Amino acid sequence: MLDVKLCLEALSALSGCNVESSGGASQLTPQDFVNIVALKEFYKQEGLKQLEYPSLGTLSLQDLDHQDMYSSPPALTEGPSTAGPEESCRTTVKINPQDFFHPQFDYDFTKIKDDNTKFLRGNEPYIRPCGWNRAALLVTMKYDGGDGWLGTGKDAWPVSYNGHNMDGSLGIILTRGESPADEPKFLDAAAALVTKEKTKGRGVYSTPDIKMAEKYCKTFKSKVDGKTYKVVLQNRINPEQRVKCQREDIWLVYVPEGCNDVQTRAIVQKSIRPYGLLLRQA
């Protein structure tokens, strides 16, 4: 299993919070973390400066614009705090590794090469995260309808990866193919793609390609071992909520205009479910 302190640093880097270990109940679930990561990116695209999240209050989006947030998350040690000014102003989140991680399903892909071997999840290609080390998240028996979404059978959801700073500039929505009923009719004309803002989808972006996610991933320097790591969330995405973009390696969970915070969070929560925290030495 990956070092727990290293995993907590990775969660800190992803969320912009101080994530610390606790012996009590976790303050946030894995689903909360993917919600926060996705919503922060979405609201940043919308030009907002803060995010309200239940049990945490107001989370600033300003830190996403500063390079020092990509350096070192807080030291996970006991005793007097040595956090710098940037760290001390972050929201502190307590999680219990026992009810957050699922080491039985950890998987080390660092030395694996799939080459031409094909894998499927949700009857769609699954590009395994070769070169990465996965800390599994405890998400079994946490959702209504059972765990079929997490498997390999007919009810499984496809795999997607959350990369940092993935937005509408990467993928254009086209009218061809099936899409959610509330999706606007975007122009299906190449000439219009660079001139019509409405050809860009409003919502949360992810990718089925780990190499694409790596280009936009978060990085941090660990205080556990002094090394720099890349970090990505590995998720399953609801095929009924996902819209494919012009680029095959970009997927969108569309958020209609006029949705309030509660509605937006509900869309993300029913569309994207995390199951792995991926780390790779930079």
C-alpha positions as CSV (number, residue, x, y, z in Angstrom):
1,M,0.0,0.0,0.0
2,L,1.1,3.6,-0.7
3,D,2.2,5.5,2.4
4,V,-1.0,6.9,4.0
5,K,0.7,10.3,4.8
6,L,1.7,10.5,1.1
7,C,-1.9,9.8,0.1
8,L,-3.2,12.5,2.5
9,E,-0.7,15.0,0.9
10,A,-2.1,14.0,-2.5
11,L,-5.6,14.7,-1.3
12,S,-4.5,18.0,0.0
13,A,-3.0,19.0,-3.3
14,L,-6.2,18.0,-5.2
15,S,-8.6,19.7,-2.9
16,G,-6.7,22.7,-1.8
17,C,-7.5,21.8,1.8
18,N,-5.3,20.6,4.7
19,V,-6.2,16.9,4.8
20,E,-5.2,15.3,8.1
21,S,-5.6,11.8,9.6
22,S,-8.2,11.2,12.3
23,G,-9.2,8.3,14.5
24,G,-12.8,9.3,14.3
25,A,-15.3,9.3,11.4
26,S,-14.1,11.0,8.2
27,Q,-15.4,14.5,7.7
28,L,-15.6,13.8,3.9
29,T,-16.2,10.7,1.8
30,P,-14.3,9.9,-1.5
31,Q,-17.4,11.2,-3.3
32,D,-17.1,14.5,-1.5
33,F,-13.5,14.8,-2.8
34,V,-14.4,14.2,-6.4
35,N,-17.3,16.7,-6.0
36,I,-14.9,19.3,-4.5
37,V,-12.2,18.8,-7.2
38,A,-14.8,18.9,-10.0
39,L,-16.8,21.8,-8.6
40,K,-13.8,23.9,-7.9
41,E,-12.6,23.6,-11.5
42,F,-16.2,24.3,-12.8
43,Y,-16.7,27.4,-10.7
44,K,-13.3,28.7,-11.5
45,Q,-14.3,28.4,-15.2
46,E,-17.4,30.4,-14.4
47,G,-15.3,33.2,-13.0
48,L,-16.3,32.7,-9.4
49,K,-13.9,33.1,-6.4
50,Q,-15.3,30.7,-3.9
51,L,-17.3,27.5,-3.4
52,E,-19.8,26.7,-0.6
53,Y,-19.6,23.1,0.4
54,P,-21.7,21.4,3.1
55,S,-19.8,20.7,6.4
56,L,-16.8,22.7,5.2
57,G,-18.3,26.2,4.5
58,T,-16.6,28.5,2.1
59,L,-13.7,27.2,0.1
60,S,-11.6,29.8,-1.8
61,L,-10.8,29.2,-5.5
62,Q,-8.1,31.7,-5.5
63,D,-5.4,29.2,-4.5
64,L,-5.8,27.4,-7.9
65,D,-4.2,30.4,-9.6
66,H,-1.0,30.5,-7.5
67,Q,1.9,28.3,-8.2
68,D,2.9,27.9,-4.6
69,M,-0.2,25.8,-4.1
70,Y,1.4,23.2,-6.3
71,S,4.5,22.9,-4.2
72,S,4.2,21.3,-0.8
73,P,1.0,20.4,1.1
74,P,1.1,20.7,4.9
75,A,3.3,18.4,7.0
76,L,1.2,15.7,8.6
77,T,2.9,15.7,12.0
78,E,1.7,16.1,15.5
79,G,2.7,19.0,17.7
80,P,2.8,22.8,17.0
81,S,1.9,23.7,13.5
82,T,4.8,24.8,11.2
83,A,2.5,25.6,8.2
84,G,3.3,28.7,6.2
85,P,0.8,31.5,5.6
86,E,-0.6,29.8,2.4
87,E,-1.2,26.6,4.3
88,S,-2.6,28.1,7.5
89,C,-5.5,29.8,5.6
90,R,-6.7,26.6,4.0
91,T,-9.7,24.6,5.4
92,T,-8.6,21.6,7.5
93,V,-10.3,18.3,6.7
94,K,-10.1,15.2,8.9
95,I,-10.4,11.8,7.4
96,N,-10.0,8.3,8.9
97,P,-7.8,6.2,6.6
98,Q,-9.7,3.1,7.8
99,D,-13.0,4.2,6.4
100,F,-11.6,6.2,3.4
101,F,-9.1,3.8,1.7
102,H,-9.6,0.2,0.6
103,P,-6.1,-1.3,0.4
104,Q,-7.5,-4.7,-0.6
105,F,-7.9,-3.2,-4.1
106,D,-4.7,-1.2,-4.3
107,Y,-2.9,-1.8,-7.6
108,D,0.7,-1.0,-8.6
109,F,0.7,-0.2,-12.3
110,T,4.2,1.4,-12.2
111,K,6.0,-1.5,-14.1
112,I,3.1,-2.7,-16.2
113,K,2.9,-2.2,-20.0
114,D,-0.3,-3.2,-21.7
115,D,1.0,-2.6,-25.2
116,N,-1.8,-3.9,-27.5
117,T,-3.8,-5.7,-24.8
118,K,-7.4,-4.3,-24.7
119,F,-9.5,-3.8,-21.6
120,L,-13.2,-2.9,-21.3
121,R,-15.3,-1.2,-18.6
122,G,-18.9,-0.3,-19.3
123,N,-18.4,-1.9,-22.8
124,E,-16.0,0.9,-23.6
125,P,-12.2,0.9,-23.9
126,Y,-10.4,1.1,-20.6
127,I,-6.9,2.7,-20.8
128,R,-5.3,1.4,-17.6
129,P,-3.0,3.8,-15.7
130,C,0.3,2.1,-16.6
131,G,3.2,3.8,-14.8
132,W,1.0,4.9,-11.9
133,N,0.4,3.5,-8.4
134,R,-3.2,3.3,-7.3
135,A,-4.5,3.7,-3.7
136,A,-8.1,2.3,-3.8
137,L,-10.9,4.3,-2.2
138,L,-13.6,2.7,-0.1
139,V,-16.6,3.1,-2.3
140,T,-18.2,-0.4,-2.2
141,M,-21.7,-0.6,-0.8
142,K,-21.9,3.2,-0.6
143,Y,-24.4,3.8,-3.4
144,D,-28.0,2.9,-4.1
145,G,-28.3,0.1,-6.7
146,G,-25.4,-1.9,-5.7
147,D,-21.8,-2.0,-7.0
148,G,-22.4,-3.0,-10.6
149,W,-21.2,0.4,-11.7
150,L,-17.7,-0.5,-10.3
151,G,-17.4,-3.9,-12.0
152,T,-16.7,-5.3,-15.5
153,G,-20.2,-6.5,-16.4
154,K,-23.1,-4.9,-18.4
155,D,-24.0,-2.5,-15.6
156,A,-20.4,-1.2,-15.2
157,W,-19.6,2.5,-15.9
158,P,-16.7,3.5,-18.1
159,V,-13.5,4.8,-16.5
160,S,-12.5,8.4,-16.6
161,Y,-9.7,10.5,-15.1
162,N,-9.9,14.0,-13.6
163,G,-7.1,16.3,-14.8
164,H,-6.5,19.8,-13.5
165,N,-7.5,22.8,-15.7
166,M,-9.5,20.7,-18.1
167,D,-12.3,22.9,-19.5
168,G,-14.3,23.8,-22.6
169,S,-11.2,25.0,-24.5
170,L,-10.4,21.3,-25.0
171,G,-13.6,19.8,-26.3
172,I,-16.4,21.0,-28.5
173,I,-19.9,19.5,-28.2
174,L,-21.5,18.4,-31.4
175,T,-25.2,17.6,-32.2
176,R,-24.5,14.1,-33.6
177,G,-25.1,11.2,-31.2
178,E,-27.2,10.8,-28.1
179,S,-27.0,13.4,-25.4
180,P,-28.9,14.4,-22.2
181,A,-32.3,15.9,-23.0
182,D,-31.3,19.3,-21.6
183,E,-28.1,19.6,-23.6
184,P,-28.3,22.7,-25.9
185,K,-28.0,22.3,-29.6
186,F,-24.4,23.2,-30.4
187,L,-23.4,24.0,-34.0
188,D,-22.1,21.1,-35.9
189,A,-19.9,23.1,-38.2
190,A,-16.1,23.2,-38.1
191,A,-16.0,26.8,-39.2
192,A,-18.1,27.8,-36.2
193,L,-16.0,26.1,-33.6
194,V,-13.5,29.0,-33.1
195,T,-16.1,31.8,-33.3
196,K,-19.2,30.6,-31.4
197,E,-18.8,30.5,-27.6
198,K,-21.9,28.3,-27.3
199,T,-20.1,25.5,-29.0
200,K,-18.3,25.0,-25.8
201,G,-19.9,22.8,-23.2
202,R,-20.6,24.2,-19.8
203,G,-19.8,21.7,-17.1
204,V,-17.2,19.2,-15.7
205,Y,-14.6,17.7,-18.0
206,S,-12.7,14.4,-17.7
207,T,-10.9,12.0,-20.0
208,P,-10.8,8.3,-20.6
209,D,-7.1,8.7,-21.5
210,I,-4.6,8.7,-18.6
211,K,-2.0,10.3,-20.8
212,M,-4.3,13.2,-21.4
213,A,-5.1,13.5,-17.7
214,E,-1.4,13.5,-16.9
215,K,-0.9,16.6,-19.1
216,Y,-3.2,18.5,-16.8
217,C,-2.6,16.8,-13.5
218,K,-1.8,18.4,-10.2
219,T,1.7,18.0,-8.8
220,F,3.1,18.4,-5.3
221,K,6.4,18.0,-3.5
222,S,6.0,15.6,-0.6
223,K,7.2,16.3,2.9
224,V,7.2,12.5,3.5
225,D,10.1,11.7,1.2
226,G,11.0,15.0,-0.5
227,K,10.0,13.7,-4.0
228,T,7.6,15.4,-6.4
229,Y,4.5,13.5,-7.4
230,K,1.7,13.8,-10.0
231,V,-1.8,13.0,-8.7
232,V,-5.0,12.1,-10.6
233,L,-8.4,10.8,-9.5
234,Q,-9.6,7.6,-11.2
235,N,-13.4,7.6,-11.6
236,R,-16.3,5.8,-13.2
237,I,-18.6,8.1,-15.2
238,N,-22.3,7.6,-15.7
239,P,-22.8,6.9,-19.4
240,E,-26.3,8.4,-19.3
241,Q,-24.9,11.7,-18.0
242,R,-21.7,11.9,-20.1
243,V,-21.5,13.8,-23.4
244,K,-18.7,13.1,-25.8
245,C,-16.9,16.0,-27.3
246,Q,-15.4,16.4,-30.8
247,R,-12.2,15.1,-29.4
248,E,-12.6,11.5,-28.5
249,D,-10.4,11.8,-25.4
250,I,-12.6,14.5,-23.8
251,W,-15.9,13.8,-21.9
252,L,-18.3,16.4,-20.4
253,V,-20.9,16.2,-17.7
254,Y,-23.1,19.1,-18.8
255,V,-24.4,21.6,-16.2
256,P,-27.4,23.6,-17.6
257,E,-27.5,27.4,-17.3
258,G,-29.5,28.5,-14.2
259,C,-28.6,25.6,-11.9
260,N,-28.0,26.7,-8.3
261,D,-25.2,25.2,-6.2
262,V,-27.3,22.4,-4.8
263,Q,-28.4,21.3,-8.3
264,T,-24.9,21.6,-9.7
265,R,-23.5,19.4,-6.9
266,A,-26.3,16.9,-7.5
267,I,-25.4,16.6,-11.2
268,V,-21.8,15.9,-10.4
269,Q,-22.7,13.4,-7.7
270,K,-24.9,11.3,-9.9
271,S,-22.5,11.5,-12.8
272,I,-18.9,10.9,-11.5
273,R,-17.9,8.4,-8.8
274,P,-14.2,8.1,-7.7
275,Y,-12.6,4.8,-6.9
276,G,-8.8,5.3,-7.1
277,L,-6.2,7.9,-6.1
278,L,-3.3,7.7,-8.6
279,L,0.2,8.8,-7.9
280,R,3.3,8.9,-10.1
281,Q,6.7,10.3,-9.4
282,A,7.3,13.4,-11.5
